[in-house]
Structures are given as C-alpha cells and as structure tokens.
Amino acid sequence: MQSILEELFYRNIRPELRRYNDNPSFVKADKLKQRNYEKLLAALGEPEKELLEKYMDAQEELENKVHYDTFTYAMKFGVLLMSEVFVGMSQVSKEVI
C-alpha cells in the first residue's frame, strides 16, 4: 500500500463514495425523502419542476462547497494535531484553522 497521502492523491481513497445502504436509519430517511420528492413532482407543473431542479442543483453545489470546506478543515486540524504530538504545542501555529 502506498502512503495515505498518495492514496488520496491518486483517488484510491474516495470518501465521497461511501455507501450507507447497511444503515437502517439512513435507508428509512432516504426512502422518505424520495417519496416526498415524487409527491412534490406530481403536484408541480413544468415551470415549477424546472425551478425545483435549478434549486436542487444550487443546493448540491452549496453542499459540495461545504463538504470541501469541512474536509480541508479536518485535514488541517489533523495535521496540527499530529504536529503537536511530534514537536510539542509551543512549536505549532493554530492560525491555519
């Protein structure tokens, strides 16, 4: 196995592809969301469906930005944590996070 950083770089580790199909509460929530989405689509006309799709696209873009920000924050925090372990707290700058 390569280093963890190499695995991340070469996209052999892909946290965004995690599956939750074995988690009953996730499956239940996903089914409820899908049922409500289908009911909503049935109640909308074409212009409203297009608006809903645009809204969902914008929501997905925002969620991707939040996930990226959370990921980078967590990585920086992890690096600082490990740095503190190896070199001591006085040598670590917490201004990064």
KOLZA-303855 format. One record per atom (N, C-alpha, C): residue number from 0; y, x, z. Coordinates in nm, 4 decimals. Example, Ala and Ser with C-alpha at 12.3 -4.5 7.8 and 13.67 -1.06 7.14 Angstrom:
% KOLZA-303855
PT  seq     north      east        up
PT    0   -0.5690    1.3190    0.7800
PT    0   -0.4500    1.2300    0.7800
PT    0   -0.3300    1.3200    0.7800
PT    1   -0.2250    1.2850    0.7080
PT    1   -0.1060    1.3670    0.7140
PT    1    0.0030    1.2900    0.7870
//
This chain:
% KOLZA-303855
PT  seq     north      east        up
PT    0   -0.1190    0.0833    0.0000
PT    0    0.0000    0.0000    0.0000
PT    0    0.1243    0.0870    0.0000
PT    1    0.2207    0.0465   -0.0791
PT    1    0.3483    0.1161   -0.0820
PT    1    0.4260    0.0828    0.0447
PT    2    0.5424    0.1437    0.0604
PT    2    0.6248    0.1102    0.1761
PT    2    0.6736   -0.0337    0.1637
PT    3    0.7139   -0.0903    0.2745
PT    3    0.7646   -0.2277    0.2753
PT    3    0.8868   -0.2389    0.1839
PT    4    0.9752   -0.1404    0.1880
PT    4    1.0935   -0.1450    0.1007
PT    4    1.0542   -0.1444   -0.0465
PT    5    0.9557   -0.0622   -0.0826
PT    5    0.9093   -0.0610   -0.2212
PT    5    0.8448   -0.1942   -0.2585
PT    6    0.7673   -0.2497   -0.1669
PT    6    0.7045   -0.3792   -0.1921
PT    6    0.8109   -0.4866   -0.2164
PT    7    0.9171   -0.4863   -0.1343
PT    7    1.0270   -0.5811   -0.1550
PT    7    1.0973   -0.5546   -0.2878
PT    8    1.1252   -0.4273   -0.3163
PT    8    1.1960   -0.3915   -0.4392
PT    8    1.1182   -0.4348   -0.5630
PT    9    0.9892   -0.4089   -0.5642
PT    9    0.9066   -0.4438   -0.6803
PT    9    0.8604   -0.5893   -0.6781
PT   10    0.9125   -0.6652   -0.5814
PT   10    0.8874   -0.8097   -0.5709
PT   10    0.7400   -0.8426   -0.5484
PT   11    0.6690   -0.7529   -0.4823
PT   11    0.5313   -0.7828   -0.4426
PT   11    0.5304   -0.8677   -0.3158
PT   12    0.6373   -0.8594   -0.2407
PT   12    0.6570   -0.9463   -0.1249
PT   12    0.7674   -1.0435   -0.1644
PT   13    0.7357   -1.1724   -0.1637
PT   13    0.8319   -1.2725   -0.2096
PT   13    0.8391   -1.3858   -0.1078
PT   14    0.9225   -1.3690   -0.0044
PT   14    0.9308   -1.4707    0.0999
PT   14    0.9700   -1.6087    0.0478
PT   15    1.0430   -1.6137   -0.0611
PT   15    1.0868   -1.7434   -0.1142
PT   15    0.9723   -1.8254   -0.1712
PT   16    0.8568   -1.7636   -0.1901
PT   16    0.7414   -1.8342   -0.2454
PT   16    0.6441   -1.8836   -0.1389
PT   17    0.6817   -1.8700   -0.0151
PT   17    0.5924   -1.9163    0.0921
PT   17    0.5611   -2.0632    0.0734
PT   18    0.4393   -2.1001    0.1047
PT   18    0.3945   -2.2384    0.0926
PT   18    0.3734   -2.2975    0.2311
PT   19    0.4016   -2.4251    0.2409
PT   19    0.3895   -2.4927    0.3700
PT   19    0.2909   -2.6088    0.3644
PT   20    0.2038   -2.6082    0.2657
PT   20    0.1107   -2.7186    0.2460
PT   20    0.0128   -2.7378    0.3620
PT   21   -0.0067   -2.6363    0.4426
PT   21   -0.1008   -2.6486    0.5537
PT   21   -0.0317   -2.6918    0.6831
PT   22    0.0989   -2.7183    0.6755
PT   22    0.1745   -2.7617    0.7917
PT   22    0.1940   -2.9131    0.7842
PT   23    0.1234   -2.9902    0.8678
PT   23    0.1290   -3.1368    0.8575
PT   23    0.2698   -3.1949    0.8698
PT   24    0.3519   -3.1396    0.9575
PT   24    0.4862   -3.1949    0.9727
PT   24    0.5710   -3.1683    0.8491
PT   25    0.5502   -3.0546    0.7851
PT   25    0.6215   -3.0253    0.6608
PT   25    0.5763   -3.1199    0.5506
PT   26    0.4463   -3.1390    0.5385
PT   26    0.3923   -3.2276    0.4350
PT   26    0.4455   -3.3692    0.4541
PT   27    0.4477   -3.4164    0.5778
PT   27    0.4972   -3.5506    0.6076
PT   27    0.6447   -3.5640    0.5692
PT   28    0.7259   -3.4669    0.6072
PT   28    0.8690   -3.4699    0.5751
PT   28    0.8915   -3.4627    0.4248
PT   29    0.8120   -3.3815    0.3558
PT   29    0.8257   -3.3690    0.2106
PT   29    0.7900   -3.4998    0.1398
PT   30    0.6841   -3.5665    0.1864
PT   30    0.6454   -3.6949    0.1268
PT   30    0.7534   -3.8001    0.1501
PT   31    0.8116   -3.8021    0.2685
PT   31    0.9189   -3.8967    0.2986
PT   31    1.0397   -3.8712    0.2081
PT   32    1.0742   -3.7465    0.1929
PT   32    1.1863   -3.7106    0.1054
PT   32    1.1580   -3.7566   -0.0375
PT   33    1.0386   -3.7302   -0.0869
PT   33    1.0027   -3.7680   -0.2234
PT   33    1.0046   -3.9199   -0.2424
PT   34    0.9516   -3.9928   -0.1443
PT   34    0.9526   -4.1397   -0.1517
PT   34    1.0953   -4.1940   -0.1584
PT   35    1.1817   -4.1415   -0.0722
PT   35    1.3207   -4.1862   -0.0704
PT   35    1.3941   -4.1479   -0.1982
PT   36    1.3635   -4.0309   -0.2519
PT   36    1.4245   -3.9876   -0.3779
PT   36    1.3847   -4.0827   -0.4915
PT   37    1.2582   -4.1196   -0.4961
PT   37    1.2112   -4.2107   -0.6006
PT   37    1.2756   -4.3489   -0.5872
PT   38    1.2906   -4.3976   -0.4639
PT   38    1.3585   -4.5253   -0.4418
PT   38    1.5048   -4.5178   -0.4850
PT   39    1.5677   -4.4077   -0.4527
PT   39    1.7079   -4.3891   -0.4912
PT   39    1.7234   -4.3873   -0.6428
PT   40    1.6365   -4.3137   -0.7110
PT   40    1.6419   -4.3095   -0.8575
PT   40    1.6233   -4.4483   -0.9179
PT   41    1.5335   -4.5273   -0.8621
PT   41    1.5077   -4.6616   -0.9136
PT   41    1.6303   -4.7517   -0.8981
PT   42    1.7122   -4.7245   -0.7965
PT   42    1.8292   -4.8085   -0.7697
PT   42    1.9524   -4.7657   -0.8489
PT   43    1.9463   -4.6501   -0.9134
PT   43    2.0647   -4.5961   -0.9821
PT   43    2.0602   -4.6214   -1.1313
PT   44    2.1793   -4.6326   -1.1886
PT   44    2.1912   -4.6357   -1.3338
PT   44    2.1975   -4.4935   -1.3874
PT   45    2.2008   -4.4803   -1.5188
PT   45    2.2018   -4.3465   -1.5801
PT   45    2.3203   -4.2596   -1.5367
PT   46    2.4450   -4.3121   -1.5356
PT   46    2.5565   -4.2254   -1.4924
PT   46    2.5386   -4.1753   -1.3492
PT   47    2.4877   -4.2631   -1.2613
PT   47    2.4668   -4.2232   -1.1216
PT   47    2.3535   -4.1217   -1.1094
PT   48    2.2504   -4.1352   -1.1926
PT   48    2.1401   -4.0385   -1.1922
PT   48    2.1901   -3.9001   -1.2331
PT   49    2.2763   -3.8965   -1.3348
PT   49    2.3326   -3.7680   -1.3787
PT   49    2.4169   -3.7061   -1.2680
PT   50    2.4958   -3.7899   -1.2009
PT   50    2.5775   -3.7406   -1.0900
PT   50    2.4897   -3.6888   -0.9764
PT   51    2.3826   -3.7609   -0.9476
PT   51    2.2895   -3.7177   -0.8435
PT   51    2.2270   -3.5826   -0.8805
PT   52    2.1880   -3.5660   -1.0055
PT   52    2.1294   -3.4381   -1.0494
PT   52    2.2298   -3.3240   -1.0348
PT   53    2.3561   -3.3494   -1.0692
PT   53    2.4595   -3.2465   -1.0528
PT   53    2.4779   -3.2127   -0.9048
PT   54    2.4756   -3.3156   -0.8220
PT   54    2.4868   -3.2939   -0.6783
PT   54    2.3703   -3.2093   -0.6274
PT   55    2.2496   -3.2429   -0.6701
PT   55    2.1312   -3.1696   -0.6251
PT   55    2.1334   -3.0249   -0.6740
PT   56    2.1820   -3.0015   -0.7950
PT   56    2.1957   -2.8645   -0.8458
PT   56    2.2946   -2.7846   -0.7608
PT   57    2.4084   -2.8486   -0.7271
PT   57    2.5078   -2.7805   -0.6434
PT   57    2.4512   -2.7528   -0.5044
PT   58    2.3756   -2.8483   -0.4511
PT   58    2.3125   -2.8301   -0.3207
PT   58    2.2131   -2.7141   -0.3237
PT   59    2.1353   -2.7056   -0.4301
PT   59    2.0386   -2.5958   -0.4432
PT   59    2.1095   -2.4613   -0.4520
PT   60    2.2184   -2.4560   -0.5269
PT   60    2.2939   -2.3313   -0.5381
PT   60    2.3485   -2.2888   -0.4017
PT   61    2.4014   -2.3858   -0.3268
PT   61    2.4525   -2.3558   -0.1936
PT   61    2.3400   -2.3080   -0.1019
PT   62    2.2263   -2.3746   -0.1050
PT   62    2.1124   -2.3344   -0.0222
PT   62    2.0661   -2.1931   -0.0577
PT   63    2.0658   -2.1593   -0.1865
PT   63    2.0276   -2.0239   -0.2270
PT   63    2.1243   -1.9212   -0.1696
PT   64    2.2532   -1.9512   -0.1713
PT   64    2.3520   -1.8590   -0.1158
PT   64    2.3335   -1.8439    0.0352
PT   65    2.3056   -1.9545    0.1036
PT   65    2.2829   -1.9488    0.2480
PT   65    2.1564   -1.8684    0.2781
PT   66    2.0494   -1.8906    0.2016
PT   66    1.9256   -1.8148    0.2225
PT   66    1.9485   -1.6652    0.1997
PT   67    2.0243   -1.6314    0.0949
PT   67    2.0538   -1.4905    0.0682
PT   67    2.1338   -1.4304    0.1830
PT   68    2.2348   -1.5034    0.2299
PT   68    2.3161   -1.4537    0.3403
PT   68    2.2314   -1.4356    0.4660
PT   69    2.1453   -1.5311    0.4946
PT   69    2.0576   -1.5221    0.6113
PT   69    1.9630   -1.4032    0.5983
PT   70    1.9082   -1.3844    0.4788
PT   70    1.8164   -1.2734    0.4548
PT   70    1.8868   -1.1390    0.4755
PT   71    2.0058   -1.1232    0.4162
PT   71    2.0757   -0.9948    0.4297
PT   71    2.1181   -0.9704    0.5740
PT   72    2.1618   -1.0766    0.6421
PT   72    2.1979   -1.0618    0.7832
PT   72    2.0770   -1.0167    0.8643
PT   73    1.9636   -1.0824    0.8408
PT   73    1.8423   -1.0480    0.9151
PT   73    1.7980   -0.9044    0.8860
PT   74    1.8094   -0.8628    0.7606
PT   74    1.7715   -0.7247    0.7265
PT   74    1.8626   -0.6246    0.7979
PT   75    1.9928   -0.6494    0.7938
PT   75    2.0868   -0.5596    0.8615
PT   75    2.0601   -0.5564    1.0113
PT   76    2.0356   -0.6741    1.0677
PT   76    2.0059   -0.6811    1.2106
PT   76    1.8791   -0.6030    1.2430
PT   77    1.7775   -0.6184    1.1603
PT   77    1.6525   -0.5458    1.1814
PT   77    1.6715   -0.3949    1.1732
PT   78    1.7520   -0.3516    1.0771
PT   78    1.7791   -0.2082    1.0629
PT   78    1.8539   -0.1572    1.1855
PT   79    1.9531   -0.2328    1.2308
PT   79    2.0259   -0.1914    1.3505
PT   79    1.9350   -0.1867    1.4724
PT   80    1.8482   -0.2839    1.4848
PT   80    1.7547   -0.2873    1.5969
PT   80    1.6655   -0.1639    1.5957
PT   81    1.6108   -0.1320    1.4807
PT   81    1.5243   -0.0138    1.4713
PT   81    1.6040    0.1151    1.4917
PT   82    1.7262    0.1179    1.4405
PT   82    1.8101    0.2360    1.4616
PT   82    1.8347    0.2591    1.6100
PT   83    1.8628    0.1503    1.6808
PT   83    1.8859    0.1621    1.8248
PT   83    1.7618    0.2134    1.8962
PT   84    1.6454    0.1684    1.8515
PT   84    1.5201    0.2127    1.9122
PT   84    1.5023    0.3635    1.8931
PT   85    1.5361    0.4125    1.7738
PT   85    1.5102    0.5535    1.7440
PT   85    1.6214    0.6474    1.7871
PT   86    1.7481    0.6063    1.7783
PT   86    1.8559    0.7013    1.8083
PT   86    1.9380    0.6632    1.9302
PT   87    1.9172    0.5473    1.9864
PT   87    1.9910    0.5043    2.1054
PT   87    2.1104    0.4177    2.0698
PT   88    2.1480    0.3354    2.1646
PT   88    2.2521    0.2367    2.1403
PT   88    2.3876    0.3000    2.1102
PT   89    2.4200    0.4122    2.1706
PT   89    2.5515    0.4733    2.1509
PT   89    2.5718    0.5254    2.0100
PT   90    2.4650    0.5468    1.9358
PT   90    2.4755    0.6012    1.8005
PT   90    2.4802    0.4922    1.6927
PT   91    2.4654    0.3651    1.7300
PT   91    2.4527    0.2578    1.6318
PT   91    2.5812    0.1778    1.6256
PT   92    2.6321    0.1568    1.5057
PT   92    2.7511    0.0737    1.4855
PT   92    2.7091   -0.0688    1.4575
PT   93    2.7566   -0.1612    1.5371
PT   93    2.7212   -0.3015    1.5194
PT   93    2.8208   -0.3742    1.4287
PT   94    2.9141   -0.3003    1.3698
PT   94    3.0145   -0.3614    1.2822
PT   94    2.9548   -0.4106    1.1522
PT   95    2.8339   -0.3706    1.1204
PT   95    2.7697   -0.4078    0.9952
PT   95    2.7354   -0.5561    0.9931
PT   96    2.6986   -0.6106    1.1082
PT   96    2.6551   -0.7510    1.1094
PT   96    2.7616   -0.8455    1.1552
//
